[in-house]
Amino acid sequence: MIRKFKPSDENSCIKIIADCFDKSIILNKKGKEYVKNLFITKGYLTKKSHKYYIFVYEKNKKIFGMSALNRNYIGKVYVTPSMHGKGIGREMMLFLEELAMKNGYKETHLHAYQNSRKFYSKLGYKFTKMFIYHELDGIKVPTYEMKKRLKR
């Protein structure tokens, strides 16, 4: 079941994000540590939940995934690494796309890490351009901007 994020979900979501960064996300070391530490900072997700729609994927009272939507921008989708390939990410993406359509958007876009480009491509997302976040201390986080035209 996909439901709206609650502040009490934060610890479970932090664990999922940390596991994804440790086991499956491909980034340079400095970039990986910067982004991971930002997302797993206590209170960060709860604060972001006031700006983004944040959702969790829950089964048998255990959270296995999380995702976010801001207008027609899909924030990263994180799924417990041991549950990759079981359809959770796909189900969350379809849910977010449907919500974007209900809110009047005809297109969604996202920034993918290298390892998730194939996943998003299978869902119909097309690469548009390389995007690099420049942060302090020379940290560069490369992502791939991708877009999808939504159809009813």
N, CA and C atoms as an extended XYZ file, in Angstrom:
456
Properties=species:S:1:pos:R:3:atomname:S:1:resname:S:1:resid:I:1 pbc="F F F"
N         0.842       -1.176        0.000 N   MET     1
C         0.000        0.000        0.000 CA  MET     1
C         0.890        1.243        0.000 C   MET     1
N         0.494        2.223       -0.767 N   ILE     2
C         1.191        3.505       -0.782 CA  ILE     2
C         0.353        4.498        0.007 C   ILE     2
N         1.001        5.169        0.923 N   ARG     3
C         0.294        6.155        1.744 CA  ARG     3
C         1.185        7.365        1.978 C   ARG     3
N         0.572        8.407        2.472 N   LYS     4
C         1.293        9.643        2.746 CA  LYS     4
C         2.279        9.447        3.912 C   LYS     4
N         3.441       10.059        3.780 N   PHE     5
C         4.492       10.051        4.807 CA  PHE     5
C         4.000       10.727        6.075 C   PHE     5
N         4.374       10.147        7.225 N   LYS     6
C         4.131       10.754        8.533 CA  LYS     6
C         5.488       10.954        9.209 C   LYS     6
N         5.629       11.965       10.058 N   PRO     7
C         6.912       12.150       10.749 CA  PRO     7
C         7.406       10.883       11.456 C   PRO     7
N         6.504       10.050       11.915 N   SER     8
C         6.916        8.802       12.582 CA  SER     8
C         7.549        7.796       11.611 C   SER     8
N         7.450        8.042       10.297 N   ASP     9
C         8.064        7.178        9.285 CA  ASP     9
C         9.528        7.533        9.030 C   ASP     9
N         9.960        8.681        9.554 N   GLU    10
C        11.263        9.207        9.173 CA  GLU    10
C        12.415        8.231        9.409 C   GLU    10
N        12.476        7.578       10.554 N   ASN    11
C        13.591        6.661       10.823 CA  ASN    11
C        13.635        5.511        9.828 C   ASN    11
N        12.483        4.956        9.484 N   SER    12
C        12.439        3.876        8.491 CA  SER    12
C        12.911        4.369        7.130 C   SER    12
N        12.493        5.567        6.750 N   CYS    13
C        12.891        6.134        5.459 CA  CYS    13
C        14.384        6.449        5.431 C   CYS    13
N        14.908        6.956        6.531 N   ILE    14
C        16.345        7.232        6.619 CA  ILE    14
C        17.143        5.950        6.417 C   ILE    14
N        16.688        4.866        7.020 N   LYS    15
C        17.388        3.585        6.866 CA  LYS    15
C        17.371        3.126        5.409 C   LYS    15
N        16.247        3.254        4.750 N   ILE    16
C        16.137        2.861        3.341 CA  ILE    16
C        17.093        3.696        2.488 C   ILE    16
N        17.084        5.012        2.693 N   ILE    17
C        17.961        5.895        1.909 CA  ILE    17
C        19.424        5.538        2.155 C   ILE    17
N        19.804        5.380        3.419 N   ALA    18
C        21.197        5.041        3.744 CA  ALA    18
C        21.587        3.714        3.093 C   ALA    18
N        20.713        2.717        3.157 N   ASP    19
C        21.000        1.411        2.532 CA  ASP    19
C        21.169        1.552        1.022 C   ASP    19
N        20.331        2.365        0.395 N   CYS    20
C        20.448        2.576       -1.053 CA  CYS    20
C        21.789        3.216       -1.397 C   CYS    20
N        22.187        4.217       -0.633 N   PHE    21
C        23.472        4.863       -0.905 CA  PHE    21
C        24.631        3.913       -0.646 C   PHE    21
N        24.508        3.071        0.364 N   ASP    22
C        25.588        2.140        0.688 CA  ASP    22
C        25.684        0.979       -0.294 C   ASP    22
N        24.558        0.552       -0.856 N   LYS    23
C        24.551       -0.692       -1.641 CA  LYS    23
C        24.287       -0.544       -3.131 C   LYS    23
N        23.622        0.538       -3.563 N   SER    24
C        23.234        0.539       -4.978 CA  SER    24
C        23.451        1.839       -5.747 C   SER    24
N        23.601        2.944       -5.088 N   ILE    25
C        23.734        4.215       -5.807 CA  ILE    25
C        25.183        4.426       -6.230 C   ILE    25
N        25.354        4.736       -7.506 N   ILE    26
C        26.685        4.949       -8.060 CA  ILE    26
C        26.938        6.454       -8.174 C   ILE    26
N        27.859        6.937       -7.359 N   LEU    27
C        28.290        8.336       -7.372 CA  LEU    27
C        29.744        8.364       -6.924 C   LEU    27
N        30.426        9.472       -7.218 N   ASN    28
C        31.767        9.619       -6.672 CA  ASN    28
C        31.653        9.693       -5.150 C   ASN    28
N        32.737        9.325       -4.465 N   LYS    29
C        32.699        9.199       -3.010 CA  LYS    29
C        32.232       10.475       -2.296 C   LYS    29
N        32.801       11.625       -2.676 N   LYS    30
C        32.420       12.890       -2.030 CA  LYS    30
C        30.948       13.218       -2.287 C   LYS    30
N        30.512       13.026       -3.523 N   GLY    31
C        29.126       13.308       -3.872 CA  GLY    31
C        28.164       12.396       -3.131 C   GLY    31
N        28.514       11.105       -3.072 N   LYS    32
C        27.658       10.131       -2.389 CA  LYS    32
C        27.511       10.490       -0.906 C   LYS    32
N        28.615       10.805       -0.252 N   GLU    33
C        28.558       11.150        1.166 CA  GLU    33
C        27.781       12.442        1.401 C   GLU    33
N        27.971       13.430        0.535 N   TYR    34
C        27.262       14.698        0.683 CA  TYR    34
C        25.739       14.485        0.603 C   TYR    34
N        25.284       13.820       -0.464 N   VAL    35
C        23.843       13.642       -0.667 CA  VAL    35
C        23.258       12.719        0.406 C   VAL    35
N        23.939       11.622        0.683 N   LYS    36
C        23.461       10.699        1.712 CA  LYS    36
C        23.285       11.423        3.039 C   LYS    36
N        24.311       12.168        3.458 N   ASN    37
C        24.237       12.862        4.749 CA  ASN    37
C        23.149       13.922        4.778 C   ASN    37
N        22.888       14.561        3.643 N   LEU    38
C        21.803       15.535        3.573 CA  LEU    38
C        20.457       14.842        3.802 C   LEU    38
N        20.211       13.750        3.062 N   PHE    39
C        18.914       13.070        3.134 CA  PHE    39
C        18.683       12.340        4.447 C   PHE    39
N        19.754       11.907        5.114 N   ILE    40
C        19.537       11.142        6.342 CA  ILE    40
C        19.653       12.004        7.599 C   ILE    40
N        19.762       13.316        7.424 N   THR    41
C        19.781       14.213        8.571 CA  THR    41
C        18.410       14.167        9.247 C   THR    41
N        18.403       13.913       10.543 N   LYS    42
C        17.150       13.822       11.293 CA  LYS    42
C        16.345       15.109       11.119 C   LYS    42
N        15.093       14.974       10.739 N   GLY    43
C        14.204       16.112       10.548 CA  GLY    43
C        14.118       16.602        9.116 C   GLY    43
N        15.068       16.199        8.269 N   TYR    44
C        15.093       16.666        6.875 CA  TYR    44
C        13.825       16.241        6.128 C   TYR    44
N        13.463       14.975        6.208 N   LEU    45
C        12.287       14.492        5.469 CA  LEU    45
C        11.002       15.108        6.002 C   LEU    45
N        10.894       15.226        7.305 N   THR    46
C         9.700       15.839        7.886 CA  THR    46
C         9.577       17.284        7.415 C   THR    46
N        10.697       18.008        7.393 N   LYS    47
C        10.688       19.390        6.909 CA  LYS    47
C        10.284       19.429        5.434 C   LYS    47
N        10.846       18.536        4.620 N   LYS    48
C        10.527       18.502        3.185 CA  LYS    48
C         9.077       18.105        2.943 C   LYS    48
N         8.481       17.376        3.877 N   SER    49
C         7.093       16.923        3.680 CA  SER    49
C         6.106       18.083        3.697 C   SER    49
N         6.566       19.263        4.099 N   HIS    50
C         5.704       20.451        4.056 CA  HIS    50
C         5.720       21.090        2.665 C   HIS    50
N         6.728       20.752        1.851 N   LYS    51
C         6.855       21.304        0.503 CA  LYS    51
C         6.490       20.260       -0.560 C   LYS    51
N         6.891       19.034       -0.330 N   TYR    52
C         6.667       17.927       -1.270 CA  TYR    52
C         5.565       17.029       -0.747 C   TYR    52
N         4.918       16.336       -1.688 N   TYR    53
C         4.106       15.193       -1.292 CA  TYR    53
C         5.113       14.062       -1.119 C   TYR    53
N         5.238       13.525        0.073 N   ILE    54
C         6.125       12.388        0.293 CA  ILE    54
C         5.254       11.189        0.636 C   ILE    54
N         5.588       10.060        0.002 N   PHE    55
C         4.818        8.841        0.187 CA  PHE    55
C         5.728        7.699        0.594 C   PHE    55
N         5.143        6.736        1.284 N   VAL    56
C         5.870        5.521        1.627 CA  VAL    56
C         5.110        4.316        1.072 C   VAL    56
N         5.862        3.276        0.791 N   TYR    57
C         5.279        1.991        0.388 CA  TYR    57
C         5.366        1.099        1.616 C   TYR    57
N         4.207        0.657        2.085 N   GLU    58
C         4.141       -0.117        3.319 CA  GLU    58
C         3.443       -1.449        3.062 C   GLU    58
N         3.987       -2.506        3.643 N   LYS    59
C         3.370       -3.830        3.551 CA  LYS    59
C         3.570       -4.514        4.899 C   LYS    59
N         2.502       -5.038        5.450 N   ASN    60
C         2.540       -5.686        6.764 CA  ASN    60
C         3.187       -4.783        7.821 C   ASN    60
N         2.808       -3.515        7.798 N   LYS    61
C         3.270       -2.503        8.751 CA  LYS    61
C         4.776       -2.247        8.699 C   LYS    61
N         5.416       -2.614        7.584 N   LYS    62
C         6.844       -2.351        7.394 CA  LYS    62
C         7.015       -1.506        6.134 C   LYS    62
N         7.850       -0.484        6.216 N   ILE    63
C         8.080        0.416        5.089 CA  ILE    63
C         9.224       -0.128        4.239 C   ILE    63
N         8.958       -0.261        2.928 N   PHE    64
C         9.946       -0.792        1.991 CA  PHE    64
C        10.373        0.228        0.939 C   PHE    64
N         9.705        1.383        0.898 N   GLY    65
C        10.059        2.365       -0.117 CA  GLY    65
C         9.517        3.733        0.223 C   GLY    65
N        10.085        4.728       -0.436 N   MET    66
C         9.595        6.091       -0.269 CA  MET    66
C         9.852        6.870       -1.545 C   MET    66
N         9.059        7.904       -1.763 N   SER    67
C         9.197        8.740       -2.954 CA  SER    67
C         8.571       10.095       -2.668 C   SER    67
N         8.816       11.031       -3.596 N   ALA    68
C         8.290       12.384       -3.389 CA  ALA    68
C         7.878       13.002       -4.718 C   ALA    68
N         6.939       13.931       -4.637 N   LEU    69
C         6.457       14.659       -5.807 CA  LEU    69
C         6.269       16.121       -5.421 C   LEU    69
N         6.787       17.014       -6.249 N   ASN    70
C         6.573       18.453       -6.095 CA  ASN    70
C         6.093       18.957       -7.445 C   ASN    70
N         4.830       19.271       -7.530 N   ARG    71
C         4.171       19.632       -8.785 CA  ARG    71
C         4.332       18.470       -9.765 C   ARG    71
N         5.173       18.631      -10.795 N   ASN    72
C         5.384       17.528      -11.734 CA  ASN    72
C         6.832       17.022      -11.695 C   ASN    72
N         7.548       17.379      -10.633 N   TYR    73
C         8.915       16.886      -10.435 CA  TYR    73
C         8.883       15.712       -9.466 C   TYR    73
N         9.374       14.583       -9.918 N   ILE    74
C         9.429       13.401       -9.070 CA  ILE    74
C        10.776       13.381       -8.366 C   ILE    74
N        10.704       13.424       -7.034 N   GLY    75
C        11.923       13.278       -6.240 CA  GLY    75
C        12.375       11.823       -6.341 C   GLY    75
N        13.507       11.549       -5.862 N   LYS    76
C        14.051       10.206       -5.964 CA  LYS    76
C        13.091        9.175       -5.378 C   LYS    76
N        13.107        7.996       -5.966 N   VAL    77
C        12.367        6.861       -5.441 CA  VAL    77
C        13.399        5.943       -4.797 C   VAL    77
N        13.210        5.648       -3.537 N   TYR    78
C        14.125        4.761       -2.815 CA  TYR    78
C        13.365        3.515       -2.380 C   TYR    78
N        13.937        2.366       -2.663 N   VAL    79
C        13.351        1.086       -2.278 CA  VAL    79
C        14.425        0.289       -1.551 C   VAL    79
N        14.044       -0.376       -0.468 N   THR    80
C        14.971       -1.229        0.267 CA  THR    80
C        15.713       -2.113       -0.731 C   THR    80
N        17.055       -2.075       -0.741 N   PRO    81
C        17.809       -2.822       -1.761 CA  PRO    81
C        17.441       -4.302       -1.888 C   PRO    81
N        17.126       -4.968       -0.790 N   SER    82
C        16.747       -6.390       -0.878 CA  SER    82
C        15.402       -6.592       -1.570 C   SER    82
N        14.648       -5.499       -1.767 N   MET    83
C        13.337       -5.577       -2.425 CA  MET    83
C        13.374       -5.056       -3.864 C   MET    83
N        14.564       -4.683       -4.358 N   HIS    84
C        14.677       -4.246       -5.755 CA  HIS    84
C        14.200       -5.361       -6.678 C   HIS    84
N        13.542       -4.977       -7.763 N   GLY    85
C        13.077       -5.947       -8.746 CA  GLY    85
C        11.749       -6.597       -8.415 C   GLY    85
N        11.083       -6.149       -7.381 N   LYS    86
C         9.807       -6.745       -6.972 CA  LYS    86
C         8.599       -5.872       -7.326 C   LYS    86
N         8.825       -4.786       -8.073 N   GLY    87
C         7.724       -3.951       -8.544 CA  GLY    87
C         7.353       -2.779       -7.654 C   GLY    87
N         8.030       -2.617       -6.535 N   ILE    88
C         7.697       -1.530       -5.608 CA  ILE    88
C         7.984       -0.166       -6.236 C   ILE    88
N         9.169       -0.004       -6.800 N   GLY    89
C         9.523        1.272       -7.430 CA  GLY    89
C         8.590        1.609       -8.575 C   GLY    89
N         8.277        0.606       -9.384 N   ARG    90
C         7.357        0.805      -10.517 CA  ARG    90
C         5.988        1.259      -10.012 C   ARG    90
N         5.480        0.582       -8.987 N   GLU    91
C         4.168        0.930       -8.436 CA  GLU    91
C         4.170        2.365       -7.886 C   GLU    91
N         5.258        2.737       -7.229 N   MET    92
C         5.343        4.094       -6.691 CA  MET    92
C         5.394        5.124       -7.815 C   MET    92
N         6.142        4.833       -8.876 N   MET    93
C         6.222        5.762      -10.000 CA  MET    93
C         4.863        5.945      -10.661 C   MET    93
N         4.147        4.869      -10.891 N   LEU    94
C         2.824        4.968      -11.511 CA  LEU    94
C         1.872        5.779      -10.624 C   LEU    94
N         1.979        5.595       -9.327 N   PHE    95
C         1.175        6.356       -8.370 CA  PHE    95
C         1.483        7.854       -8.488 C   PHE    95
N         2.780        8.204       -8.532 N   LEU    96
C         3.179        9.614       -8.631 CA  LEU    96
C         2.746       10.230       -9.955 C   LEU    96
N         2.880        9.472      -11.035 N   GLU    97
C         2.459        9.967      -12.346 CA  GLU    97
C         0.957       10.226      -12.370 C   GLU    97
N         0.195        9.325      -11.787 N   GLU    98
C        -1.257        9.495      -11.725 CA  GLU    98
C        -1.614       10.743      -10.914 C   GLU    98
N        -0.926       10.953       -9.811 N   LEU    99
C        -1.170       12.138       -8.989 CA  LEU    99
C        -0.826       13.408       -9.764 C   LEU    99
N         0.273       13.392      -10.492 N   ALA   100
C         0.656       14.554      -11.309 CA  ALA   100
C        -0.432       14.843      -12.350 C   ALA   100
N        -0.946       13.788      -12.987 N   MET   101
C        -2.019       13.986      -13.980 CA  MET   101
C        -3.270       14.556      -13.327 C   MET   101
N        -3.632       14.038      -12.157 N   LYS   102
C        -4.806       14.544      -11.445 CA  LYS   102
C        -4.664       16.025      -11.106 C   LYS   102
N        -3.420       16.465      -10.933 N   ASN   103
C        -3.148       17.863      -10.635 CA  ASN   103
C        -2.951       18.704      -11.894 C   ASN   103
N        -3.252       18.113      -13.065 N   GLY   104
C        -3.261       18.863      -14.314 CA  GLY   104
C        -1.974       18.874      -15.114 C   GLY   104
N        -0.991       18.104      -14.726 N   TYR   105
C         0.285       18.094      -15.457 CA  TYR   105
C         0.262       17.062      -16.576 C   TYR   105
N         0.882       17.412      -17.684 N   LYS   106
C         0.928       16.532      -18.852 CA  LYS   106
C         2.294       15.865      -19.004 C   LYS   106
N         3.230       16.231      -18.105 N   GLU   107
C         4.589       15.715      -18.193 CA  GLU   107
C         5.180       15.653      -16.783 C   GLU   107
N         6.033       14.676      -16.556 N   THR   108
C         6.799       14.630      -15.311 CA  THR   108
C         8.276       14.629      -15.658 C   THR   108
N         9.075       15.080      -14.720 N   HIS   109
C        10.527       15.045      -14.927 CA  HIS   109
C        11.197       14.672      -13.612 C   HIS   109
N        12.440       14.235      -13.724 N   LEU   110
C        13.191       13.790      -12.560 CA  LEU   110
C        14.676       13.868      -12.858 C   LEU   110
N        15.483       13.711      -11.825 N   HIS   111
C        16.932       13.606      -11.954 CA  HIS   111
C        17.325       12.228      -11.454 C   HIS   111
N        17.911       11.425      -12.322 N   ALA   112
C        18.281       10.047      -11.983 CA  ALA   112
C        19.782        9.937      -11.767 C   ALA   112
N        20.161        9.052      -10.856 N   TYR   113
C        21.565        8.686      -10.730 CA  TYR   113
C        21.875        7.679      -11.834 C   TYR   113
N        23.147        7.479      -12.098 N   GLN   114
C        23.576        6.577      -13.175 CA  GLN   114
C        22.939        5.194      -13.064 C   GLN   114
N        22.909        4.635      -11.879 N   ASN   115
C        22.412        3.274      -11.703 CA  ASN   115
C        20.901        3.137      -11.897 C   ASN   115
N        20.154        4.244      -11.857 N   SER   116
C        18.694        4.130      -11.982 CA  SER   116
C        18.159        4.570      -13.344 C   SER   116
N        19.042        4.972      -14.239 N   ARG   117
C        18.592        5.410      -15.575 CA  ARG   117
C        17.816        4.311      -16.297 C   ARG   117
N        18.285        3.094      -16.223 N   LYS   118
C        17.628        1.977      -16.916 CA  LYS   118
C        16.212        1.759      -16.365 C   LYS   118
N        16.072        1.838      -15.049 N   PHE   119
C        14.764        1.684      -14.404 CA  PHE   119
C        13.775        2.713      -14.950 C   PHE   119
N        14.177        3.983      -14.963 N   TYR   120
C        13.281        5.038      -15.437 CA  TYR   120
C        13.024        4.926      -16.945 C   TYR   120
N        14.021        4.518      -17.699 N   SER   121
C        13.840        4.331      -19.148 CA  SER   121
C        12.779        3.281      -19.433 C   SER   121
N        12.776        2.194      -18.659 N   LYS   122
C        11.765        1.141      -18.833 CA  LYS   122
C        10.356        1.659      -18.583 C   LYS   122
N        10.248        2.726      -17.794 N   LEU   123
C         8.943        3.320      -17.501 CA  LEU   123
C         8.574        4.421      -18.492 C   LEU   123
N         9.402        4.605      -19.525 N   GLY   124
C         9.081        5.579      -20.568 CA  GLY   124
C         9.763        6.922      -20.447 C   GLY   124
N        10.675        7.070      -19.509 N   TYR   125
C        11.387        8.337      -19.352 CA  TYR   125
C        12.512        8.435      -20.364 C   TYR   125
N        12.665        9.626      -20.909 N   LYS   126
C        13.684        9.894      -21.926 CA  LYS   126
C        14.724       10.851      -21.346 C   LYS   126
N        15.983       10.542      -21.615 N   PHE   127
C        17.082       11.392      -21.185 CA  PHE   127
C        17.007       12.718      -21.930 C   PHE   127
N        17.131       13.833      -21.203 N   THR   128
C        17.130       15.149      -21.849 CA  THR   128
C        18.484       15.844      -21.737 C   THR   128
N        19.108       15.761      -20.568 N   LYS   129
C        20.432       16.379      -20.434 CA  LYS   129
C        21.101       15.935      -19.140 C   LYS   129
N        22.393       16.094      -19.125 N   MET   130
C        23.183       15.831      -17.926 CA  MET   130
C        23.061       17.046      -17.025 C   MET   130
N        22.931       16.820      -15.759 N   PHE   131
C        22.803       17.908      -14.798 CA  PHE   131
C        23.778       17.637      -13.661 C   PHE   131
N        24.588       18.611      -13.311 N   ILE   132
C        25.548       18.427      -12.224 CA  ILE   132
C        25.283       19.464      -11.150 C   ILE   132
N        25.008       18.954       -9.950 N   TYR   133
C        24.864       19.831       -8.802 CA  TYR   133
C        26.265       20.210       -8.346 C   TYR   133
N        26.521       21.500       -8.236 N   HIS   134
C        27.804       21.975       -7.725 CA  HIS   134
C        27.580       22.437       -6.294 C   HIS   134
N        28.338       21.882       -5.411 N   GLU   135
C        28.210       22.257       -4.012 CA  GLU   135
C        29.549       22.749       -3.480 C   GLU   135
N        29.611       23.025       -2.218 N   LEU   136
C        30.828       23.502       -1.580 CA  LEU   136
C        31.934       22.448       -1.649 C   LEU   136
N        33.138       22.880       -1.487 N   ASP   137
C        34.306       21.993       -1.422 CA  ASP   137
C        34.496       21.143       -2.674 C   ASP   137
N        34.067       21.649       -3.810 N   GLY   138
C        34.300       20.938       -5.062 CA  GLY   138
C        33.475       19.678       -5.249 C   GLY   138
N        32.419       19.527       -4.495 N   ILE   139
C        31.585       18.328       -4.633 CA  ILE   139
C        30.710       18.482       -5.867 C   ILE   139
N        30.752       17.486       -6.723 N   LYS   140
C        29.914       17.468       -7.917 CA  LYS   140
C        29.079       16.193       -7.909 C   LYS   140
N        27.795       16.359       -8.092 N   VAL   141
C        26.882       15.220       -8.096 CA  VAL   141
C        26.213       15.155       -9.463 C   VAL   141
N        26.684       14.250      -10.336 N   PRO   142
C        26.081       14.150      -11.666 CA  PRO   142
C        24.747       13.402      -11.625 C   PRO   142
N        23.767       13.977      -12.293 N   THR   143
C        22.478       13.299      -12.450 CA  THR   143
C        22.038       13.444      -13.905 C   THR   143
N        21.070       12.650      -14.271 N   TYR   144
C        20.551       12.633      -15.634 CA  TYR   144
C        19.123       13.132      -15.590 C   TYR   144
N        18.887       14.291      -16.220 N   GLU   145
C        17.526       14.804      -16.277 CA  GLU   145
C        16.749       13.954      -17.267 C   GLU   145
N        15.567       13.508      -16.849 N   MET   146
C        14.722       12.665      -17.691 CA  MET   146
C        13.294       13.189      -17.628 C   MET   146
N        12.569       13.031      -18.752 N   LYS   147
C        11.186       13.497      -18.825 CA  LYS   147
C        10.295       12.412      -19.432 C   LYS   147
N         9.018       12.540      -19.098 N   LYS   148
C         8.024       11.618      -19.662 CA  LYS   148
C         6.733       12.381      -19.897 C   LYS   148
N         6.191       12.198      -21.078 N   ARG   149
C         4.867       12.751      -21.432 CA  ARG   149
C         3.833       11.816      -20.833 C   ARG   149
N         2.890       12.334      -20.066 N   LEU   150
C         1.873       11.526      -19.422 CA  LEU   150
C         0.659       11.357      -20.326 C   LEU   150
N         0.126       10.154      -20.329 N   LYS   151
C        -1.048        9.852      -21.160 CA  LYS   151
C        -2.152        9.257      -20.316 C   LYS   151
N        -3.340        9.598      -20.643 N   ARG   152
C        -4.508        9.009      -19.966 CA  ARG   152
C        -4.915        7.753      -20.664 C   ARG   152
